[in-house]
């Protein structure tokens, strides 16, 4: 049961966005910009980072939600998302993505743990400053979304197939439309 | 030295907002709404929560920055901010604020640690759902700002008096004006 009285019929962050539309607006806009605006990292890669960080924070709603959104973004490589969450170091992804996920994991744990050698490993595998920036910001932002969702004990979606429906809506409309979720 | 090449002459999150104006916009707007919009918690109380969470994350720039902003918001009670950061349980604040800081601290550590008994303690000391919501969101959002600032190893302001100048500008203009910082 949520820690505060939230509108019924909504789950996870959607119930918080309904409760507090004024703070929802910048949070939706930020999600749109870090996950879907033009970037050197694909939408699929960025949603995979979001799902990965959410899994490290053990946020059920956000992990399921962004796993489904990542899979919807790249239906041919759906198994990659689960493999990353299970053990990203042995997942079938390139060394660049592994280096970025290492940075994301350190940001989730303690951002001061991101060392120059982690950055150098990413750069030597083809990362740009922008990719490193985007990875750190996605990891930091998902710590916020995850903590917001779990700190208020929101209810995750029970019927897992609904995450796929939600993912299709976000794929079509984006995060920043009020009517999306 | 920052992990990526950032504009010179800027510090902490300002250097990141200069680097990435497109993501800065929703992050500024969120800060304005969680710290300065009308709320049952005063601007001083909310800035104190922000400074407290930043200190738990050991984010030098954000701790100094929001300590100065909190002090600028309530010049008569400046010593409260330092006392909260040093040991909030013995600080000269009421039991409601202590209960909210306990919730904020748990959100910072692991949001799942916020238990029904923590909420009940806050409610029994006069908290409303809105106060609890705002406290959790401020704590979660400052984990984002802190991790963004430290994950990219931005440079804190060296001359501590400049935090006070910055605080006066934010007090007058708010966070959401592009020219603020």
Interface residues (C-beta under 8 A of the other chain):
Chain A: X3 X4 X5 X16 X19 X20 X22 X23 X25 X26 X27 X29 X30 X33 X34 X37 X57 X58 X103 X106 X107 X108 X111 X112 X114 X116 X119 X129 X132 X133 X136 X137 X139 X140 X141 X143 X144 X145 X146 X147 X148 X149 X150 X151 X152 X153
Chain B: X3 X4 X5 X16 X19 X20 X22 X23 X25 X26 X27 X29 X30 X33 X34 X37 X57 X58 X103 X106 X107 X108 X111 X112 X114 X116 X119 X129 X132 X133 X136 X137 X139 X140 X141 X143 X144 X145 X146 X147 X148 X149 X150 X151 X152 X153
